[in-house]
């Protein structure tokens, strides 16, 4: 099955992906591949095909494949869809000195009044850098306890307070 996290009887290398074309509007999953392209001035410079349905996990393998097989050098700038907003992608682009233009996933939501008025959202709490803690609206301190690594999604690390 390779890197695929699902199985298809008709195409054993494909993966089950929610497609954008859902004419019946029933959220039906279909067998397919995740294709990434590198373009410049509307010309396709490189492409890569992935078994993982999530775009966020394909940026680094795509750029490495493009550099190794098609392009003489990595690009100076990179524009991605907001779904590619993952810390590892930012770190990779920074390490390779590639300027990233990515609109983060919650951009539009964070502009809403509902988001700004929710005083219990982490983004709206006061952060004390010296003690690595947050102060909630009830003036109670949320102290840092531990860092947790999630193996489920991209080996991301989370802080528990």
C-alpha positions, 0 to 999 in steps of 0.5 A, a space after each residue: 500500500 505504500 504511503 496510502 492510508 486507505 485501500 482501493 480494490 480497483 487501484 491499489 496505489 490510489 487513496 480515498 480522497 474527498 473530491 472537490 467535484 461533488 455533484 450530488 453534494 453528499 460528501 462521497 469519497 472517491 479513489 484518486 491521487 493528490 497532484 501538486 504542480 510547480 508553475 511560473 508564468 503559467 508554465 508547469 515546471 514540475 509536478 508530483 503525484 502523492 498518495 496522501 490526501 492532505 496537501 499539507 504533507 506534500 509540499 516538502 516531498 514535492 519541492 524535493 522531487 522538483 529540485 532533484 528531477 526537474 529544476 536546476 535550483 529551488 525557487 526564491 518564492 513560494 505561494 501555497 494554498 492555505 491548507 499547506 500552513 504547517 509549521 514543518 513547511 514554514 521551517 523547511 522553506 525558511 531553511 532553504 531560504 524560500 520566501 513563503 506567501 501563504 494565507 493561513 487557514 483561519 485568516 478570514 475567521 479571525 477577522 470576524 467579530 465572533 472571533 475577536 469577542 471570544 475572550 476564552 480563545 487562546 489567541 485572545 488571552 494575555 501571554 506572559 513570556 517570562 513565565 511561559 504562561 497565559 492569563 485568562 479573563 478571570 485573572 488566573 494564570 495558566 502555567 505551562 505543564 508539558 510539551 506533547 508530540 502528536 504522531 497523528 498529524 505531522 508529528 506536531 508538538 503542542 504545549 499543555 497548560 
